[in-house]
Amino acid sequence: HKVVRTADLVLWVTDLSSRSWKKRLHDDIKQLKKQYILLVGNKLDELTKSTSKQVSIDGGELIPISCKTGEGLGVLRKQLVESIHSNMPDLTSGLIVTSARHKRQLTRCLTHLKKANKGLRQNELQELIVSDLQRGVREIDEITGRIFTEEILGKIFSQFCIGK
């Protein structure tokens, strides 16, 4: 249960046709106080008109869906996207490319990836697409240090001042 305790978002799914789903929900929420929880009730298609009003819960909003018929899945997708945008950390904030060499390599990598993507859309030969992908990976490998060339080592050591 460590995964659940450290999760940024918990998707709690229950069987709405079960009579005890509300009790299980209240028991589980006690253990999940620190996480953002998205409540989902499945098997909406099995509820009768008289029981469908029991989907509401105190202190929260439950998204009723039917995996069988697809009803409510659009609402769930929309809510998931909104939850991710509003509650998840921005993993790109604060990222800065500090080396002109890295910027050039990232730009070249992007060029190779775009060319491979275009090749895929135009049904080019797989060998050409793979070649573009490999070139993109090579650019990243040079940044991460997986590949060292004499040229890269020369550039790195030219930036250091080694005194006597």
OpenMM code with the backbone's topology and positions (N, CA, C; nanometers):
from openmm import Vec3, app, unit

residues = "HIS LYS VAL VAL ARG THR ALA ASP LEU VAL LEU TRP VAL THR ASP LEU SER SER ARG SER TRP LYS LYS ARG LEU HIS ASP ASP ILE LYS GLN LEU LYS LYS GLN TYR ILE LEU LEU VAL GLY ASN LYS LEU ASP GLU LEU THR LYS SER THR SER LYS GLN VAL SER ILE ASP GLY GLY GLU LEU ILE PRO ILE SER CYS LYS THR GLY GLU GLY LEU GLY VAL LEU ARG LYS GLN LEU VAL GLU SER ILE HIS SER ASN MET PRO ASP LEU THR SER GLY LEU ILE VAL THR SER ALA ARG HIS LYS ARG GLN LEU THR ARG CYS LEU THR HIS LEU LYS LYS ALA ASN LYS GLY LEU ARG GLN ASN GLU LEU GLN GLU LEU ILE VAL SER ASP LEU GLN ARG GLY VAL ARG GLU ILE ASP GLU ILE THR GLY ARG ILE PHE THR GLU GLU ILE LEU GLY LYS ILE PHE SER GLN PHE CYS ILE GLY LYS".split()
positions = [
    Vec3(0.0808, -0.1200, 0.0000),
    Vec3(0.0000, 0.0000, 0.0000),
    Vec3(0.0849, 0.1260, 0.0000),
    Vec3(0.2183, 0.1080, -0.0033),
    Vec3(0.3080, 0.2226, -0.0081),
    Vec3(0.2833, 0.3049, -0.1343),
    Vec3(0.2547, 0.2373, -0.2442),
    Vec3(0.2302, 0.3058, -0.3705),
    Vec3(0.1102, 0.3988, -0.3564),
    Vec3(0.0057, 0.3526, -0.2929),
    Vec3(-0.1148, 0.4342, -0.2747),
    Vec3(-0.0853, 0.5525, -0.1835),
    Vec3(-0.0078, 0.5293, -0.0770),
    Vec3(0.0229, 0.6374, 0.0173),
    Vec3(0.1090, 0.7463, -0.0444),
    Vec3(0.1907, 0.7115, -0.1438),
    Vec3(0.2796, 0.8102, -0.2048),
    Vec3(0.2273, 0.8623, -0.3387),
    Vec3(0.1103, 0.8177, -0.3801),
    Vec3(0.0547, 0.8587, -0.5092),
    Vec3(0.0092, 1.0039, -0.5060),
    Vec3(0.0237, 1.0710, -0.6203),
    Vec3(-0.0268, 1.2071, -0.6341),
    Vec3(-0.1770, 1.2087, -0.6592),
    Vec3(-0.2276, 1.1013, -0.7167),
    Vec3(-0.3701, 1.0913, -0.7472),
    Vec3(-0.4131, 0.9466, -0.7281),
    Vec3(-0.5225, 0.9274, -0.6555),
    Vec3(-0.5791, 0.7950, -0.6357),
    Vec3(-0.7121, 0.7908, -0.7096),
    Vec3(-0.7255, 0.6951, -0.7981),
    Vec3(-0.8503, 0.6731, -0.8705),
    Vec3(-0.9221, 0.5604, -0.7986),
    Vec3(-1.0205, 0.5960, -0.7172),
    Vec3(-1.0940, 0.4994, -0.6349),
    Vec3(-1.2168, 0.4561, -0.7129),
    Vec3(-1.2203, 0.3282, -0.7556),
    Vec3(-1.3295, 0.2770, -0.8380),
    Vec3(-1.4072, 0.1742, -0.7573),
    Vec3(-1.5400, 0.1872, -0.7619),
    Vec3(-1.6260, 0.0944, -0.6896),
    Vec3(-1.7350, 0.0413, -0.7816),
    Vec3(-1.7953, -0.0667, -0.7381),
    Vec3(-1.9060, -0.1302, -0.8091),
    Vec3(-2.0354, -0.0709, -0.7531),
    Vec3(-2.1009, 0.0140, -0.8306),
    Vec3(-2.2232, 0.0793, -0.7837),
    Vec3(-2.3374, -0.0186, -0.7598),
    Vec3(-2.3301, -0.1382, -0.8181),
    Vec3(-2.4378, -0.2339, -0.7964),
    Vec3(-2.4230, -0.3073, -0.6628),
    Vec3(-2.3090, -0.2904, -0.5973),
    Vec3(-2.2871, -0.3496, -0.4653),
    Vec3(-2.3553, -0.2641, -0.3596),
    Vec3(-2.4188, -0.3272, -0.2624),
    Vec3(-2.4903, -0.2520, -0.1591),
    Vec3(-2.3961, -0.1864, -0.0588),
    Vec3(-2.2737, -0.2372, -0.0467),
    Vec3(-2.1837, -0.1870, 0.0571),
    Vec3(-2.0782, -0.0893, 0.0044),
    Vec3(-2.0937, -0.0349, -0.1167),
    Vec3(-1.9897, 0.0500, -0.1726),
    Vec3(-1.9699, 0.1780, -0.0915),
    Vec3(-2.0759, 0.2352, -0.0365),
    Vec3(-2.0617, 0.3593, 0.0412),
    Vec3(-1.9820, 0.3349, 0.1693),
    Vec3(-2.0062, 0.2232, 0.2352),
    Vec3(-1.9319, 0.1913, 0.3563),
    Vec3(-1.7833, 0.1718, 0.3256),
    Vec3(-1.7546, 0.0979, 0.2193),
    Vec3(-1.6138, 0.0762, 0.1809),
    Vec3(-1.5465, 0.2081, 0.1452),
    Vec3(-1.6198, 0.2951, 0.0793),
    Vec3(-1.5657, 0.4264, 0.0437),
    Vec3(-1.5267, 0.5031, 0.1696),
    Vec3(-1.6149, 0.5126, 0.2657),
    Vec3(-1.5862, 0.5867, 0.3895),
    Vec3(-1.4693, 0.5246, 0.4650),
    Vec3(-1.4592, 0.3921, 0.4671),
    Vec3(-1.3466, 0.3256, 0.5326),
    Vec3(-1.2146, 0.3564, 0.4616),
    Vec3(-1.2161, 0.3537, 0.3295),
    Vec3(-1.0936, 0.3790, 0.2522),
    Vec3(-1.0498, 0.5249, 0.2601),
    Vec3(-1.1439, 0.6163, 0.2583),
    Vec3(-1.1082, 0.7587, 0.2614),
    Vec3(-1.0338, 0.7945, 0.3892),
    Vec3(-1.0640, 0.7277, 0.4981),
    Vec3(-0.9926, 0.7536, 0.6233),
    Vec3(-0.8429, 0.7287, 0.6067),
    Vec3(-0.8071, 0.6305, 0.5262),
    Vec3(-0.6665, 0.5965, 0.5049),
    Vec3(-0.6017, 0.6812, 0.3956),
    Vec3(-0.6795, 0.7510, 0.3181),
    Vec3(-0.6277, 0.8259, 0.2031),
    Vec3(-0.6432, 0.9768, 0.2199),
    Vec3(-0.6291, 1.0258, 0.3406),
    Vec3(-0.6551, 1.1673, 0.3675),
    Vec3(-0.5611, 1.2622, 0.2936),
    Vec3(-0.4364, 1.2235, 0.2753),
    Vec3(-0.3386, 1.3156, 0.2185),
    Vec3(-0.3365, 1.3151, 0.0661),
    Vec3(-0.3931, 1.2166, 0.0037),
    Vec3(-0.3911, 1.2071, -0.1407),
    Vec3(-0.5123, 1.2778, -0.2019),
    Vec3(-0.4941, 1.3184, -0.3265),
    Vec3(-0.6065, 1.3683, -0.4030),
    Vec3(-0.6781, 1.2453, -0.4576),
    Vec3(-0.8070, 1.2342, -0.4296),
    Vec3(-0.8830, 1.1151, -0.4671),
    Vec3(-0.9894, 1.1517, -0.5698),
    Vec3(-0.9946, 1.0753, -0.6761),
    Vec3(-1.0986, 1.0892, -0.7762),
    Vec3(-1.1882, 0.9665, -0.7604),
    Vec3(-1.3133, 0.9881, -0.7221),
    Vec3(-1.4071, 0.8800, -0.6939),
    Vec3(-1.4848, 0.8427, -0.8201),
    Vec3(-1.4843, 0.7130, -0.8513),
    Vec3(-1.5498, 0.6642, -0.9722),
    Vec3(-1.6389, 0.5461, -0.9353),
    Vec3(-1.7618, 0.5495, -0.9831),
    Vec3(-1.8552, 0.4384, -0.9617),
    Vec3(-1.8839, 0.3692, -1.0932),
    Vec3(-1.8496, 0.2421, -1.1036),
    Vec3(-1.8704, 0.1656, -1.2257),
    Vec3(-2.0029, 0.0879, -1.2175),
    Vec3(-2.0430, 0.0334, -1.3288),
    Vec3(-2.1651, -0.0467, -1.3450),
    Vec3(-2.2919, 0.0382, -1.3321),
    Vec3(-2.2828, 0.1598, -1.3794),
    Vec3(-2.3990, 0.2482, -1.3824),
    Vec3(-2.5124, 0.1839, -1.4622),
    Vec3(-2.4770, 0.1053, -1.5619),
    Vec3(-2.5773, 0.0405, -1.6472),
    Vec3(-2.6609, -0.0623, -1.5711),
    Vec3(-2.6116, -0.1108, -1.4563),
    Vec3(-2.6850, -0.2117, -1.3794),
    Vec3(-2.7810, -0.1501, -1.2774),
    Vec3(-2.7767, -0.0196, -1.2612),
    Vec3(-2.8658, 0.0444, -1.1646),
    Vec3(-3.0036, 0.0648, -1.2258),
    Vec3(-3.1038, 0.0466, -1.1437),
    Vec3(-3.2401, 0.0731, -1.1886),
    Vec3(-3.2679, 0.2208, -1.1677),
    Vec3(-3.3735, 0.2690, -1.2237),
    Vec3(-3.4114, 0.4105, -1.2085),
    Vec3(-3.4262, 0.4484, -1.0618),
    Vec3(-3.4780, 0.3585, -0.9806),
    Vec3(-3.5023, 0.3907, -0.8400),
    Vec3(-3.3722, 0.3961, -0.7593),
    Vec3(-3.2707, 0.3211, -0.7990),
    Vec3(-3.1456, 0.3220, -0.7220),
    Vec3(-3.0429, 0.4197, -0.7788),
    Vec3(-3.0656, 0.4736, -0.8970),
    Vec3(-2.9655, 0.5601, -0.9588),
    Vec3(-2.9424, 0.6882, -0.8788),
    Vec3(-3.0397, 0.7306, -0.7987),
    Vec3(-3.0230, 0.8512, -0.7186),
    Vec3(-2.9310, 0.8277, -0.5986),
    Vec3(-2.8983, 0.7038, -0.5692),
    Vec3(-2.8114, 0.6730, -0.4562),
    Vec3(-2.6638, 0.6908, -0.4905),
    Vec3(-2.6328, 0.7366, -0.6093),
    Vec3(-2.4943, 0.7552, -0.6517),
    Vec3(-2.4294, 0.8731, -0.5807),
    Vec3(-2.5087, 0.9695, -0.5372),
    Vec3(-2.4499, 1.0847, -0.4683),
    Vec3(-2.3978, 1.0424, -0.3310),
    Vec3(-2.2906, 1.1104, -0.2882),
    Vec3(-2.2298, 1.0808, -0.1586),
    Vec3(-2.2088, 1.2102, -0.0826),
    Vec3(-2.1961, 1.1970, 0.0474),
    Vec3(-2.1733, 1.3149, 0.1307),
    Vec3(-2.0277, 1.3564, 0.1217),
    Vec3(-2.0035, 1.4864, 0.1069),
    Vec3(-1.8686, 1.5405, 0.1139),
    Vec3(-1.7808, 1.5128, -0.0060),
    Vec3(-1.8382, 1.4766, -0.1183),
    Vec3(-1.7558, 1.4517, -0.2350),
    Vec3(-1.8386, 1.4303, -0.3590),
    Vec3(-1.7713, 1.4188, -0.4699),
    Vec3(-1.8396, 1.3969, -0.5963),
    Vec3(-1.7915, 1.2663, -0.6556),
    Vec3(-1.8822, 1.1805, -0.6895),
    Vec3(-1.8500, 1.0517, -0.7486),
    Vec3(-1.8892, 1.0564, -0.8952),
    Vec3(-1.8002, 1.0134, -0.9815),
    Vec3(-1.8271, 1.0128, -1.1248),
    Vec3(-1.8864, 0.8768, -1.1612),
    Vec3(-2.0137, 0.8728, -1.1968),
    Vec3(-2.0742, 0.7444, -1.2348),
    Vec3(-2.0396, 0.7100, -1.3791),
    Vec3(-1.9959, 0.5866, -1.4011),
    Vec3(-1.9605, 0.5414, -1.5361),
    Vec3(-2.0122, 0.4004, -1.5586),
    Vec3(-2.0075, 0.3601, -1.6843),
    Vec3(-2.0336, 0.2201, -1.7208),
    Vec3(-1.9256, 0.1801, -1.8204),
    Vec3(-1.8373, 0.0935, -1.7764),
    Vec3(-1.7346, 0.0431, -1.8688),
    Vec3(-1.7986, -0.0376, -1.9810),
    Vec3(-1.9132, -0.0980, -1.9511),
    Vec3(-1.9819, -0.1818, -2.0492),
    Vec3(-2.0407, -0.0979, -2.1624),
    Vec3(-2.1098, 0.0120, -2.1290),
    Vec3(-2.1763, 0.0934, -2.2310),
    Vec3(-2.0947, 0.2162, -2.2709),
    Vec3(-1.9977, 0.2539, -2.1886),
    Vec3(-1.9176, 0.3736, -2.2165),
    Vec3(-1.9768, 0.5004, -2.1579),
    Vec3(-2.0942, 0.4903, -2.0983),
    Vec3(-2.1580, 0.6076, -2.0396),
    Vec3(-2.0704, 0.6659, -1.9284),
    Vec3(-2.0504, 0.7967, -1.9315),
    Vec3(-1.9742, 0.8662, -1.8281),
    Vec3(-1.8237, 0.8655, -1.8487),
    Vec3(-1.7713, 0.7886, -1.9439),
    Vec3(-1.6264, 0.7822, -1.9640),
    Vec3(-1.5693, 0.9155, -2.0124),
    Vec3(-1.6453, 0.9888, -2.0906),
    Vec3(-1.6004, 1.1210, -2.1351),
    Vec3(-1.5830, 1.2159, -2.0171),
    Vec3(-1.6782, 1.2109, -1.9243),
    Vec3(-1.6702, 1.2939, -1.8038),
    Vec3(-1.5480, 1.2535, -1.7213),
    Vec3(-1.5240, 1.1239, -1.7088),
    Vec3(-1.4085, 1.0747, -1.6336),
    Vec3(-1.2784, 1.1219, -1.6975),
    Vec3(-1.2671, 1.1092, -1.8285),
    Vec3(-1.1461, 1.1549, -1.8983),
    Vec3(-1.1227, 1.3038, -1.8735),
    Vec3(-1.2288, 1.3817, -1.8859),
    Vec3(-1.2174, 1.5262, -1.8655),
    Vec3(-1.1716, 1.5557, -1.7230),
    Vec3(-1.2284, 1.4881, -1.6262),
    Vec3(-1.1928, 1.5101, -1.4857),
    Vec3(-1.0485, 1.4683, -1.4583),
    Vec3(-1.0044, 1.3588, -1.5182),
    Vec3(-0.8654, 1.3146, -1.5026),
    Vec3(-0.7684, 1.4197, -1.5552),
    Vec3(-0.7965, 1.4715, -1.6734),
    Vec3(-0.7097, 1.5731, -1.7327),
    Vec3(-0.7070, 1.6979, -1.6443),
    Vec3(-0.8231, 1.7416, -1.5981),
    Vec3(-0.8290, 1.8588, -1.5103),
    Vec3(-0.7517, 1.8342, -1.3810),
    Vec3(-0.7636, 1.7149, -1.3250),
    Vec3(-0.6928, 1.6805, -1.2020),
    Vec3(-0.5424, 1.6837, -1.2222),
    Vec3(-0.4984, 1.6308, -1.3333),
    Vec3(-0.3550, 1.6289, -1.3616),
    Vec3(-0.3030, 1.7712, -1.3782),
    Vec3(-0.3755, 1.8536, -1.4520),
    Vec3(-0.3297, 1.9903, -1.4749),
    Vec3(-0.3311, 2.0745, -1.3476),
    Vec3(-0.4272, 2.0528, -1.2613),
    Vec3(-0.4377, 2.1389, -1.1440),
    Vec3(-0.3667, 2.0869, -1.0204),
    Vec3(-0.3419, 1.9563, -1.0107),
    Vec3(-0.2871, 1.9011, -0.8872),
    Vec3(-0.1495, 1.8362, -0.8983),
    Vec3(-0.1043, 1.8105, -1.0172),
    Vec3(0.0239, 1.7440, -1.0328),
    Vec3(0.1356, 1.8478, -1.0424),
    Vec3(0.2545, 1.8134, -0.9945),
    Vec3(0.3649, 1.9087, -1.0011),
    Vec3(0.4083, 1.9322, -1.1456),
    Vec3(0.4548, 2.0523, -1.1723),
    Vec3(0.5061, 2.0863, -1.3040),
    Vec3(0.6507, 2.0398, -1.3099),
    Vec3(0.6737, 1.9314, -1.3820),
    Vec3(0.8070, 1.8727, -1.3866),
    Vec3(0.9017, 1.9509, -1.4766),
    Vec3(0.8502, 2.0469, -1.5515),
    Vec3(0.9369, 2.1239, -1.6397),
    Vec3(0.9748, 2.2587, -1.5806),
    Vec3(0.9147, 2.2979, -1.4703),
    Vec3(0.9476, 2.4286, -1.4150),
    Vec3(1.0913, 2.4303, -1.3660),
    Vec3(1.1612, 2.5354, -1.3965),
    Vec3(1.2978, 2.5493, -1.3498),
    Vec3(1.4017, 2.4820, -1.4370),
    Vec3(1.3604, 2.4145, -1.5444),
    Vec3(1.4577, 2.3501, -1.6317),
    Vec3(1.5148, 2.4533, -1.7283),
    Vec3(1.6462, 2.4634, -1.7275),
    Vec3(1.7136, 2.5594, -1.8136),
    Vec3(1.8314, 2.4888, -1.8785),
    Vec3(1.8478, 2.5113, -2.0065),
    Vec3(1.9647, 2.4590, -2.0761),
    Vec3(2.0745, 2.5625, -2.0607),
    Vec3(2.1825, 2.5255, -1.9922),
    Vec3(2.2881, 2.6222, -1.9609),
    Vec3(2.4067, 2.6152, -2.0563),
    Vec3(2.4055, 2.5193, -2.1445),
    Vec3(2.5178, 2.5033, -2.2367),
    Vec3(2.4698, 2.5251, -2.3794),
    Vec3(2.5439, 2.6081, -2.4523),
    Vec3(2.5091, 2.6306, -2.5931),
    Vec3(2.5213, 2.4997, -2.6710),
    Vec3(2.6196, 2.4177, -2.6338),
    Vec3(2.6372, 2.2878, -2.7001),
    Vec3(2.5153, 2.1994, -2.6770),
    Vec3(2.4632, 2.1970, -2.5537),
    Vec3(2.3443, 2.1171, -2.5237),
    Vec3(2.2239, 2.1682, -2.6023),
    Vec3(2.2117, 2.2990, -2.6112),
    Vec3(2.0996, 2.3564, -2.6868),
    Vec3(2.1068, 2.3141, -2.8328),
    Vec3(2.2263, 2.3196, -2.8915),
    Vec3(2.2419, 2.2772, -3.0312),
    Vec3(2.2065, 2.1296, -3.0459),
    Vec3(2.2514, 2.0479, -2.9512),
    Vec3(2.2238, 1.9048, -2.9602),
    Vec3(2.0748, 1.8755, -2.9418),
    Vec3(2.0106, 1.9464, -2.8503),
    Vec3(1.8669, 1.9270, -2.8321),
    Vec3(1.7900, 1.9708, -2.9562),
    Vec3(1.8343, 2.0793, -3.0176),
    Vec3(1.7705, 2.1271, -3.1405),
    Vec3(1.7878, 2.0257, -3.2526),
    Vec3(1.9095, 1.9709, -3.2651),
    Vec3(1.9338, 1.8681, -3.3679),
    Vec3(1.8512, 1.7429, -3.3385),
    Vec3(1.8418, 1.7048, -3.2111),
    Vec3(1.7613, 1.5882, -3.1731),
    Vec3(1.6158, 1.6094, -3.2151),
    Vec3(1.5626, 1.7266, -3.1844),
    Vec3(1.4241, 1.7568, -3.2214),
    Vec3(1.4057, 1.7513, -3.3729),
    Vec3(1.5027, 1.8012, -3.4480),
    Vec3(1.4959, 1.7972, -3.5939),
    Vec3(1.4890, 1.6526, -3.6429),
    Vec3(1.5743, 1.5660, -3.5863),
    Vec3(1.5733, 1.4242, -3.6263),
    Vec3(1.4406, 1.3575, -3.5902),
    Vec3(1.3872, 1.3881, -3.4715),
    Vec3(1.2599, 1.3276, -3.4300),
    Vec3(1.1447, 1.3747, -3.5179),
    Vec3(1.1448, 1.5030, -3.5542),
    Vec3(1.0404, 1.5540, -3.6436),
    Vec3(1.0494, 1.4881, -3.7809),
    Vec3(1.1738, 1.4687, -3.8281),
    Vec3(1.1926, 1.4040, -3.9578),
    Vec3(1.1432, 1.2592, -3.9525),
    Vec3(1.1712, 1.1890, -3.8428),
    Vec3(1.1237, 1.0512, -3.8273),
    Vec3(0.9712, 1.0480, -3.8224),
    Vec3(0.9117, 1.1423, -3.7509),
    Vec3(0.7655, 1.1497, -3.7413),
    Vec3(0.7037, 1.1733, -3.8793),
    Vec3(0.7632, 1.2644, -3.9552),
    Vec3(0.7147, 1.2916, -4.0901),
    Vec3(0.7273, 1.1663, -4.1774),
    Vec3(0.8403, 1.0957, -4.1618),
    Vec3(0.8612, 0.9725, -4.2373),
    Vec3(0.7573, 0.8675, -4.2048),
    Vec3(0.7203, 0.8582, -4.0775),
    Vec3(0.6159, 0.7635, -4.0375),
    Vec3(0.4836, 0.7975, -4.1037),
    Vec3(0.4502, 0.9270, -4.1037),
    Vec3(0.3226, 0.9696, -4.1629),
    Vec3(0.3198, 0.9492, -4.3140),
    Vec3(0.4395, 0.9556, -4.3772),
    Vec3(0.4455, 0.9413, -4.5228),
    Vec3(0.4864, 0.8008, -4.5661),
    Vec3(0.4860, 0.7067, -4.4713),
    Vec3(0.5188, 0.5661, -4.4996),
    Vec3(0.6536, 0.5489, -4.5688),
    Vec3(0.7554, 0.6229, -4.5206),
    Vec3(0.8904, 0.6077, -4.5746),
    Vec3(0.9458, 0.4707, -4.5346),
    Vec3(1.0589, 0.4369, -4.5932),
    Vec3(1.1260, 0.3116, -4.5580),
    Vec3(1.1615, 0.3127, -4.4096),
    Vec3(1.1412, 0.2006, -4.3442),
    Vec3(1.1685, 0.1905, -4.2012),
    Vec3(1.3144, 0.2192, -4.1698),
    Vec3(1.4059, 0.1833, -4.2612),
    Vec3(1.5480, 0.2072, -4.2382),
    Vec3(1.5775, 0.3564, -4.2245),
    Vec3(1.5101, 0.4386, -4.3036),
    Vec3(1.5310, 0.5835, -4.2967),
    Vec3(1.4765, 0.6406, -4.1661),
    Vec3(1.3622, 0.5902, -4.1239),
    Vec3(1.3014, 0.6357, -3.9992),
    Vec3(1.3893, 0.5965, -3.8807),
    Vec3(1.4359, 0.4730, -3.8801),
    Vec3(1.5232, 0.4254, -3.7720),
    Vec3(1.6516, 0.5078, -3.7682),
    Vec3(1.7050, 0.5405, -3.8842),
    Vec3(1.8277, 0.6206, -3.8901),
    Vec3(1.8064, 0.7567, -3.8242),
    Vec3(1.6936, 0.8204, -3.8530),
    Vec3(1.6637, 0.9503, -3.7904),
    Vec3(1.6475, 0.9356, -3.6394),
    Vec3(1.5812, 0.8304, -3.5954),
    Vec3(1.5650, 0.8072, -3.4519),
    Vec3(1.7001, 0.7842, -3.3845),
    Vec3(1.7868, 0.7073, -3.4492),
    Vec3(1.9191, 0.6810, -3.3930),
    Vec3(2.0009, 0.8089, -3.3836),
    Vec3(1.9898, 0.8959, -3.4826),
    Vec3(2.0620, 1.0238, -3.4780),
    Vec3(2.0115, 1.1093, -3.3616),
    Vec3(1.8806, 1.1091, -3.3393),
    Vec3(1.8248, 1.1833, -3.2263),
    Vec3(1.8746, 1.1292, -3.0938),
    Vec3(1.8776, 0.9976, -3.0813),
    Vec3(1.9268, 0.9340, -2.9589),
    Vec3(2.0736, 0.9664, -2.9384),
    Vec3(2.1510, 0.9687, -3.0438),
    Vec3(2.2947, 0.9993, -3.0332),
    Vec3(2.3155, 1.1399, -2.9762),
    Vec3(2.2341, 1.2340, -3.0185),
    Vec3(2.2459, 1.3700, -2.9648),
    Vec3(2.2222, 1.3706, -2.8140),
    Vec3(2.1208, 1.2986, -2.7692),
    Vec3(2.0918, 1.2892, -2.6257),
    Vec3(2.2046, 1.2156, -2.5536),
    Vec3(2.2545, 1.1087, -2.6156),
    Vec3(2.3637, 1.0318, -2.5542),
    Vec3(2.4881, 1.1181, -2.5331),
    Vec3(2.5139, 1.2091, -2.6241),
    Vec3(2.6295, 1.2972, -2.6078),
    Vec3(2.6090, 1.3934, -2.4910),
    Vec3(2.4858, 1.4363, -2.4701),
    Vec3(2.4562, 1.5252, -2.3566),
    Vec3(2.4699, 1.4502, -2.2249),
    Vec3(2.4185, 1.3284, -2.2210),
    Vec3(2.4184, 1.2516, -2.0959),
    Vec3(2.5512, 1.1849, -2.0663),
    Vec3(2.6437, 1.1876, -2.1617),
    Vec3(2.7745, 1.1293, -2.1369),
    Vec3(2.7874, 0.9847, -2.1793),
    Vec3(2.6882, 0.9296, -2.2426),
    Vec3(2.6986, 0.7909, -2.2894),
    Vec3(2.7943, 0.7799, -2.4066),
    Vec3(2.8109, 0.8905, -2.4818),
    Vec3(2.9023, 0.8917, -2.5956),
    Vec3(2.9988, 1.0083, -2.5767),
    Vec3(3.1287, 0.9790, -2.5869),
    Vec3(3.2306, 1.0829, -2.5814),
    Vec3(3.3085, 1.0794, -2.7123),
    Vec3(3.3231, 1.1932, -2.7715),
    Vec3(3.4083, 1.2022, -2.8899),
    Vec3(3.5206, 1.2983, -2.8573),
    Vec3(3.6251, 1.2931, -2.9374),
    Vec3(3.7390, 1.3834, -2.9171),
    Vec3(3.6927, 1.5292, -2.9238),
    Vec3(3.6005, 1.5573, -3.0148),
    Vec3(3.5501, 1.6940, -3.0297),
    Vec3(3.4808, 1.7407, -2.9020),
    Vec3(3.3984, 1.6542, -2.8437),
    Vec3(3.3273, 1.6902, -2.7201),
    Vec3(3.4267, 1.7105, -2.6068),
    Vec3(3.5218, 1.6188, -2.5921),
    Vec3(3.6216, 1.6327, -2.4860),
    Vec3(3.7014, 1.7615, -2.5040),
    Vec3(3.7356, 1.7941, -2.6268),
    Vec3(3.8089, 1.9192, -2.6532),
    Vec3(3.7292, 2.0412, -2.6116),
    Vec3(3.6011, 2.0419, -2.6420),
    Vec3(3.5153, 2.1545, -2.6036),
    Vec3(3.5012, 2.1650, -2.4529),
    Vec3(3.4842, 2.0527, -2.3865),
    Vec3(3.4689, 2.0537, -2.2407),
    Vec3(3.5952, 2.1066, -2.1746),
    Vec3(3.7120, 2.0520, -2.2143),
    Vec3(3.8370, 2.0918, -2.1489),
    Vec3(3.8819, 2.2314, -2.1892),
    Vec3(3.8338, 2.2832, -2.3021),
    Vec3(3.8701, 2.4199, -2.3408),
    Vec3(3.8029, 2.5225, -2.2509),
    Vec3(3.6958, 2.4815, -2.1814),
    Vec3(3.6238, 2.5726, -2.0930),
    Vec3(3.6836, 2.5784, -1.9537),
    Vec3(3.7768, 2.4871, -1.9224),
    Vec3(3.8403, 2.4859, -1.7915),
    Vec3(3.9740, 2.5566, -1.7973),
    Vec3(4.0046, 2.6273, -1.6943),
    Vec3(4.1349, 2.6924, -1.6839),
    Vec3(4.2184, 2.6088, -1.5867),
    Vec3(4.3175, 2.5401, -1.6422),
    Vec3(4.4006, 2.4550, -1.5581),
    Vec3(4.5333, 2.5273, -1.5383),
    Vec3(4.5589, 2.5707, -1.4163),
    Vec3(4.6803, 2.6474, -1.3887),
    Vec3(4.7934, 2.5595, -1.3392),
    Vec3(4.9129, 2.6210, -1.3308),
    Vec3(5.0302, 2.5475, -1.2843),
    Vec3(5.0428, 2.5569, -1.1351),
] * unit.nanometer
topology = app.Topology()
chain = topology.addChain("A")
for resn in residues:
    res = topology.addResidue(resn, chain)
    for name in ("N", "CA", "C"):
        topology.addAtom(name, app.Element.getBySymbol(name[0]), res)
